[in-house]
Every structure is written in C-alpha cells, then in structure tokens.
C-alpha cells in the first residue's frame, strides 16, 4: 500500500509506492556490470598520459613529476566545457560589475529580465588514475585525501569575491549525467545563492527556533533510536535512508557533531567521512554493480555564515538514478519512489556481511 | 559567454551556457528517428485489441462498440502500476480518516515522521489508437477532443473529497520517463497540495500585489513586444521559450486571456490550445525526430480557488529531456541549459515554413 510522506527538510512530499517496482525494465541498466570497463582507456582525457587533452591543472597530488605530466594521484583542472567562466577571462569592467550582482533586483520589471554574466568557477577533480575506480573500491585513507582536496578547492573558491555559493558534487554513470566515465568530482562556484539553498537554510532556522534544537541533530538522535533506516554509523557519522526519500536507495550522510559545513571538517572528520562513504558504496556496488548516481555536499555557504542566522548542519545527499524523474516530479516536485526506505536499508545492510 | 538568469516564476536561476552544447554525445538519442516505431504493436497493452491487458476503462470515446473492446479513439483507465490508490480500495475507516489529512501537522516532532495513506487517483489517457502517433501528427480538432477528456477527468478527480491537487501531464520517450512508447497522457489526483504548487501560487500573488497586475499577463505583453522568444501566437494563445529556460528548447504555453485553470477552458479555448500545441510539436518534431519530453499543465487547484487569494494564470510547461539533470541541478535547483532561448526560438521558427 503506497504512502505519502512529508519531508521536513525540503517541505516537499514523496510518494512511497512499492508497487511501482513491479513495472518492467526500469532497473536493467543498473544491473549491467562495471566489469566491462577497463582500468585505463587510451582515449580518455582523464587517464594518465592524456593530460594534454584537459586544460592545465590548477592543483595535483603528485610526486617529483612535472605539472600536466603523469605521476599524479589526484588532479584538478578547469572544466573544458565550463558552465561558468572565471572573471579574469572577462573584459575588466564587466568582471568588476558582476561581482556585486548576486541578488535579484527589487524592481519587478527589472527582475523579470534580470541577467548577470555567468562568472564563477567550474573545476574537475579527477580522484584516481584508474579509469574504472569506484567509491567502494578505495581505501578509506585514500578517499580521505580526495576529501581534503575538495575542501581546499571549495575554500579557495569562497575566497574569490564573486563567489556566493560553492557546490561540490559527483555525477556517476550515464543516467547520473556523467559525460565521461572516468571517476571524478566537480566543484562549481556560483555568483548567486540558489533559492533551494536559502530555502534549506531557512527551514533549518525555523525548526530550531520552534523546537529549540537543530533539525539534523534531532533527526540523527531519533533515527538511531528507531534503527529502521540506519545504513551505517560510527562515532563520527551516521548514514541514513531518509524517511521521505524521493529516490530509490537514496542516502543521507550526516556528521554526528554539529558541523556547519564540510569546509570546517578537520583531517579526522574527513577520515571518518571517507570510512562512511566507502562502507556505503561497497554496499551499493554489491547490490548494483553499475549504480548511476549523483552525490551533493550541502553545508552553510561561507558567504552566509556571518550574515545569516542559520543553525546549518552539513550533510551529503546521494541520489541513485534508478528511476526517471518525469512529469509528476517536474510539475509538482513530488517524487514517486518505488523503494520503501526501510526495505532499502535492509537490503543495503544485508548486501555485505561485515 | 554564459549567462545566469533569474526566473521570476520559480524564484530560481538558470545558467545559459551555449558552450556546453559542444560536449560530445548528449543529443544523439534524440536524433534517432521515430520512423522505426511501427503504427501498431501486438505486445503493446495500449494498442487496440489488447484492452484486456489494462484495468477496465473508466471512460472512452467510442462508437457502438462495447467497453474494453476495440472501436475507441480515446480510452481512459486506472494505471496498472499506480502511484496512488482509490480510497474505496482501502478499509473503510482508513479511507475516511485520510481524506482529512492534506496538511502537514504543526507539531515538529509529528511533522518529521508525518505520513498518510497514499490515496488518490492515477489514470492513463490513451489518446490515439496509433502506436507511433505524436502530438505533431494530430489534426487540431482531434487533439481538442483529447483536451476535453483531460479536462473532464481532472474535474471528476477534483470532485472527490480526498483530492487536493490534480496534475495532468505527459511523458514521452525513454528519457522522458515514459515506460511505454504508445502515446498517452496521465492524470494524477493527490491528497496533498505540493509545496512547489503553493510556491508558484504565492509568487504570482506577490507579483500581483506589488505590480498591480498578473505576472503572466505582464510577461505575455512584454514578450510579444520584444518578439525574440515568441515561438507561436494566435488570438488566444502564446508559445514562448522562457527567458530563464532551465531545459534546452523548453516551451511555455500561455492563454492570452486570464484563465485561472484549464478546468475553466471552454470548447473554443481547447480548440485554440490544440492548434498551438500541434504547431509547436510539428516544429519540435522537424528538429528532433524523437524528442523525449515532459509536459505539465499548471492551473490554480480547484481546492485552493475559494480559500486562497491567488491571481493564478494557467499555463503549460514543456521540458525537453535533451540533457541530463545531474549533481548541480539536484543540489541547488540551478539548471545548466546549453541552448539560449532566443536561439532555440529561431531554430523552432525556421524548422517549418508556415
């Protein structure tokens, strides 16, 4: 029997409808094995030896070797097809002006056609030399190093005066919107604060002002008590199947201490986070050898930290792309999810014997 | 040079980044010709002769023939894999109770785990006997008849006491989330008013209270003046490429008179709307022989009409699914759109010589 669940984080709803899982065909592509993908591909611009196929690197973890040569383990460079360009690539005056335009104008007629230059940053973080690496294949210490690089890039982008918000994310698999299969993260610096981010911040503030406590701190405590949607826990992190998951096998990774943003994460936090991620993805990969997904990091924007009274609690969303978003989702924001989160939790827990 | 545009309707942003169109591979599947699809398919449950493969029909446009037999031109039945079930299929008490639960509870601890039974309706409207029909292939008078059926179904669902919102939509193509290729609409009656719908209503109210005029009436007037994003116009309807389109080749269809909902549309309105749709889709199909897309009807919910002071103006969104939504979209609500709307308009206008 399907259920509608209210999502206290987004203010939206999810329809939990296990019956939908009986529909033919949807999951086949996720079952295709990743074994067919080789560990290196001569045509892949992210593979070692092909550094000249990407823009020059802006950061790398490497030994004695030269920039834009093999010898690295993690390599960062601007996206070759960027969604946003750096202000230094603009004529001086336009770059100056646009740094002041992060907010929609008050005047309605101006707002209807408000536009600003698309300045910002769009970086690619190639996290491994292996073409077919997955999050579940890493040693936690290795992934912790990748998280350190992501944190460093995010902080650098926040230091630029045009940045209002930095989104760290990962697209994996064709249905996850990844145009290249070599594993990588992306870091985008936006010159506007997206309304979805503001809205998440405001909802957390409202919750705290009414409940006298942080929404995520409360949720973690109650989920650990109930223990029907807990996919993983350590002293530092909890991994949950969210109560109102809109996506099949969705996951939410929450630090147990009240961390405002992953930009505040210390080396120990990143080590614990890496352990939580590797554990979760080993389970995912045991169930779905080629799971397509998106992973997004949410934290209080550094630019909002001083100016806004948000009790923000950092977290990571993982959205597996096993089902298509279609008319209902686009028309109402209501997602149809064929996998009850409690069942997904059980499947993930039994996917590996610890 | 990419641009960021503020969308006054949703309050969100779109990145208009033509450079992204140069990325390899994304559009290939849209170019696959629909010519390969036959006009009937013996295995298709929506084709004439296979009526027994669907739940019994609840409505059909047919001549002398019997229900659930061939002889129809339009046929409506409950979805075999419904997202929501009818209250009459529930044990009496639960069905009663749930009809009163369309709003999230005030108490926060209750809200965090609020759930109600997934009652409502999920109907399929098979719009043609032809397995490979498309919106661009219909005679406008024929499509007007389909629109009449959609209106009738929406009004019937609003008459049920559990209904808070009815979404009429169409999924087309695999990337549009259609699990079956035979052309059909869907009508879903939800027992909750989705926050995305409320938010669109509130934004329109805010606009009107500040500008003294309806947002859509204003927009239509200004777009006709500027005439750089007008894909079609008649005395009754305007078809636009929205200024802040988040999707490549996105379209917005707006009645020129201030119609609150398509439930108010008269026979003449539906005839004019059908003409506008056929014209738009003939252009789409000339450019993209197998365009995957979602189409959603937005209007003031009948249940909100009396109780809320919304100056709602009905409209239809068409979201072509040429590009994947990925981490940035899911994390921030900010879409990357590789097709500037003004260029998309030109391409649509020159796709057919009138």
HADDOCK unambig.tbl for C-alpha pairs under 7 A between the chains (distance, minus, plus):
assign (segid A and resid 2 and name CA) (segid B and resid 83 and name CA) 6.89 0.50 0.50
assign (segid A and resid 2 and name CA) (segid B and resid 84 and name CA) 6.36 0.50 0.50
assign (segid A and resid 2 and name CA) (segid B and resid 117 and name CA) 6.56 0.50 0.50
assign (segid A and resid 2 and name CA) (segid B and resid 118 and name CA) 4.87 0.50 0.50
assign (segid A and resid 3 and name CA) (segid B and resid 115 and name CA) 6.68 0.50 0.50
assign (segid A and resid 3 and name CA) (segid B and resid 116 and name CA) 6.02 0.50 0.50
assign (segid A and resid 3 and name CA) (segid B and resid 117 and name CA) 4.70 0.50 0.50
assign (segid A and resid 3 and name CA) (segid B and resid 118 and name CA) 4.10 0.50 0.50
assign (segid A and resid 4 and name CA) (segid B and resid 115 and name CA) 5.67 0.50 0.50
assign (segid A and resid 4 and name CA) (segid B and resid 116 and name CA) 5.53 0.50 0.50
assign (segid A and resid 4 and name CA) (segid B and resid 117 and name CA) 6.14 0.50 0.50
assign (segid A and resid 4 and name CA) (segid B and resid 118 and name CA) 5.11 0.50 0.50
assign (segid A and resid 5 and name CA) (segid B and resid 114 and name CA) 6.08 0.50 0.50
assign (segid A and resid 5 and name CA) (segid B and resid 115 and name CA) 4.53 0.50 0.50
assign (segid A and resid 5 and name CA) (segid B and resid 116 and name CA) 6.73 0.50 0.50
assign (segid A and resid 6 and name CA) (segid B and resid 114 and name CA) 5.72 0.50 0.50
assign (segid A and resid 6 and name CA) (segid B and resid 115 and name CA) 6.38 0.50 0.50
assign (segid A and resid 8 and name CA) (segid B and resid 111 and name CA) 6.55 0.50 0.50
assign (segid A and resid 8 and name CA) (segid B and resid 112 and name CA) 5.44 0.50 0.50
assign (segid A and resid 11 and name CA) (segid B and resid 195 and name CA) 6.59 0.50 0.50
assign (segid A and resid 12 and name CA) (segid B and resid 194 and name CA) 6.53 0.50 0.50
assign (segid A and resid 12 and name CA) (segid B and resid 195 and name CA) 5.64 0.50 0.50
assign (segid A and resid 13 and name CA) (segid B and resid 194 and name CA) 6.88 0.50 0.50
assign (segid A and resid 15 and name CA) (segid B and resid 118 and name CA) 6.92 0.50 0.50
assign (segid A and resid 17 and name CA) (segid B and resid 83 and name CA) 5.73 0.50 0.50
assign (segid A and resid 19 and name CA) (segid B and resid 81 and name CA) 6.24 0.50 0.50
assign (segid A and resid 20 and name CA) (segid B and resid 81 and name CA) 5.46 0.50 0.50
assign (segid A and resid 20 and name CA) (segid B and resid 82 and name CA) 6.79 0.50 0.50
assign (segid A and resid 20 and name CA) (segid B and resid 83 and name CA) 6.70 0.50 0.50
assign (segid A and resid 23 and name CA) (segid B and resid 81 and name CA) 6.73 0.50 0.50
assign (segid A and resid 81 and name CA) (segid B and resid 19 and name CA) 6.29 0.50 0.50
assign (segid A and resid 81 and name CA) (segid B and resid 20 and name CA) 5.53 0.50 0.50
assign (segid A and resid 81 and name CA) (segid B and resid 23 and name CA) 6.75 0.50 0.50
assign (segid A and resid 82 and name CA) (segid B and resid 20 and name CA) 6.83 0.50 0.50
assign (segid A and resid 83 and name CA) (segid B and resid 2 and name CA) 6.87 0.50 0.50
assign (segid A and resid 83 and name CA) (segid B and resid 17 and name CA) 5.75 0.50 0.50
assign (segid A and resid 83 and name CA) (segid B and resid 20 and name CA) 6.69 0.50 0.50
assign (segid A and resid 83 and name CA) (segid B and resid 336 and name CA) 6.82 0.50 0.50
assign (segid A and resid 84 and name CA) (segid B and resid 2 and name CA) 6.35 0.50 0.50
assign (segid A and resid 111 and name CA) (segid B and resid 8 and name CA) 6.58 0.50 0.50
assign (segid A and resid 112 and name CA) (segid B and resid 8 and name CA) 5.44 0.50 0.50
assign (segid A and resid 114 and name CA) (segid B and resid 5 and name CA) 6.08 0.50 0.50
assign (segid A and resid 114 and name CA) (segid B and resid 6 and name CA) 5.72 0.50 0.50
assign (segid A and resid 115 and name CA) (segid B and resid 3 and name CA) 6.69 0.50 0.50
assign (segid A and resid 115 and name CA) (segid B and resid 4 and name CA) 5.66 0.50 0.50
assign (segid A and resid 115 and name CA) (segid B and resid 5 and name CA) 4.52 0.50 0.50
assign (segid A and resid 115 and name CA) (segid B and resid 6 and name CA) 6.37 0.50 0.50
assign (segid A and resid 116 and name CA) (segid B and resid 3 and name CA) 6.03 0.50 0.50
assign (segid A and resid 116 and name CA) (segid B and resid 4 and name CA) 5.50 0.50 0.50
assign (segid A and resid 116 and name CA) (segid B and resid 5 and name CA) 6.73 0.50 0.50
assign (segid A and resid 117 and name CA) (segid B and resid 2 and name CA) 6.61 0.50 0.50
assign (segid A and resid 117 and name CA) (segid B and resid 3 and name CA) 4.72 0.50 0.50
assign (segid A and resid 117 and name CA) (segid B and resid 4 and name CA) 6.12 0.50 0.50
assign (segid A and resid 118 and name CA) (segid B and resid 2 and name CA) 4.91 0.50 0.50
assign (segid A and resid 118 and name CA) (segid B and resid 3 and name CA) 4.13 0.50 0.50
assign (segid A and resid 118 and name CA) (segid B and resid 4 and name CA) 5.11 0.50 0.50
assign (segid A and resid 118 and name CA) (segid B and resid 15 and name CA) 6.97 0.50 0.50
assign (segid A and resid 167 and name CA) (segid B and resid 328 and name CA) 6.96 0.50 0.50
assign (segid A and resid 169 and name CA) (segid B and resid 327 and name CA) 5.56 0.50 0.50
assign (segid A and resid 169 and name CA) (segid B and resid 328 and name CA) 6.98 0.50 0.50
assign (segid A and resid 170 and name CA) (segid B and resid 327 and name CA) 6.21 0.50 0.50
assign (segid A and resid 171 and name CA) (segid B and resid 326 and name CA) 6.34 0.50 0.50
assign (segid A and resid 171 and name CA) (segid B and resid 327 and name CA) 5.94 0.50 0.50
assign (segid A and resid 176 and name CA) (segid B and resid 326 and name CA) 5.94 0.50 0.50
assign (segid A and resid 177 and name CA) (segid B and resid 324 and name CA) 5.02 0.50 0.50
assign (segid A and resid 177 and name CA) (segid B and resid 325 and name CA) 6.36 0.50 0.50
assign (segid A and resid 177 and name CA) (segid B and resid 326 and name CA) 5.14 0.50 0.50
assign (segid A and resid 194 and name CA) (segid B and resid 12 and name CA) 6.57 0.50 0.50
assign (segid A and resid 194 and name CA) (segid B and resid 13 and name CA) 6.91 0.50 0.50
assign (segid A and resid 194 and name CA) (segid B and resid 332 and name CA) 5.88 0.50 0.50
assign (segid A and resid 194 and name CA) (segid B and resid 334 and name CA) 6.80 0.50 0.50
assign (segid A and resid 195 and name CA) (segid B and resid 11 and name CA) 6.64 0.50 0.50
assign (segid A and resid 195 and name CA) (segid B and resid 12 and name CA) 5.69 0.50 0.50
assign (segid A and resid 196 and name CA) (segid B and resid 332 and name CA) 5.50 0.50 0.50
assign (segid A and resid 196 and name CA) (segid B and resid 333 and name CA) 5.85 0.50 0.50
assign (segid A and resid 197 and name CA) (segid B and resid 332 and name CA) 6.05 0.50 0.50
assign (segid A and resid 294 and name CA) (segid B and resid 326 and name CA) 6.31 0.50 0.50
assign (segid A and resid 294 and name CA) (segid B and resid 327 and name CA) 5.19 0.50 0.50
assign (segid A and resid 295 and name CA) (segid B and resid 327 and name CA) 6.27 0.50 0.50
assign (segid A and resid 296 and name CA) (segid B and resid 327 and name CA) 6.01 0.50 0.50
assign (segid A and resid 296 and name CA) (segid B and resid 331 and name CA) 5.56 0.50 0.50
assign (segid A and resid 324 and name CA) (segid B and resid 177 and name CA) 5.01 0.50 0.50
assign (segid A and resid 325 and name CA) (segid B and resid 177 and name CA) 6.35 0.50 0.50
assign (segid A and resid 326 and name CA) (segid B and resid 171 and name CA) 6.33 0.50 0.50
assign (segid A and resid 326 and name CA) (segid B and resid 176 and name CA) 5.94 0.50 0.50
assign (segid A and resid 326 and name CA) (segid B and resid 177 and name CA) 5.14 0.50 0.50
assign (segid A and resid 326 and name CA) (segid B and resid 294 and name CA) 6.30 0.50 0.50
assign (segid A and resid 327 and name CA) (segid B and resid 169 and name CA) 5.55 0.50 0.50
assign (segid A and resid 327 and name CA) (segid B and resid 170 and name CA) 6.20 0.50 0.50
assign (segid A and resid 327 and name CA) (segid B and resid 171 and name CA) 5.94 0.50 0.50
assign (segid A and resid 327 and name CA) (segid B and resid 294 and name CA) 5.20 0.50 0.50
assign (segid A and resid 327 and name CA) (segid B and resid 295 and name CA) 6.26 0.50 0.50
assign (segid A and resid 327 and name CA) (segid B and resid 296 and name CA) 6.02 0.50 0.50
assign (segid A and resid 328 and name CA) (segid B and resid 167 and name CA) 6.94 0.50 0.50
assign (segid A and resid 328 and name CA) (segid B and resid 169 and name CA) 6.97 0.50 0.50
assign (segid A and resid 331 and name CA) (segid B and resid 296 and name CA) 5.55 0.50 0.50
assign (segid A and resid 332 and name CA) (segid B and resid 194 and name CA) 5.89 0.50 0.50
assign (segid A and resid 332 and name CA) (segid B and resid 196 and name CA) 5.49 0.50 0.50
assign (segid A and resid 332 and name CA) (segid B and resid 197 and name CA) 6.05 0.50 0.50
assign (segid A and resid 333 and name CA) (segid B and resid 196 and name CA) 5.85 0.50 0.50
assign (segid A and resid 334 and name CA) (segid B and resid 194 and name CA) 6.80 0.50 0.50
assign (segid A and resid 336 and name CA) (segid B and resid 83 and name CA) 6.81 0.50 0.50
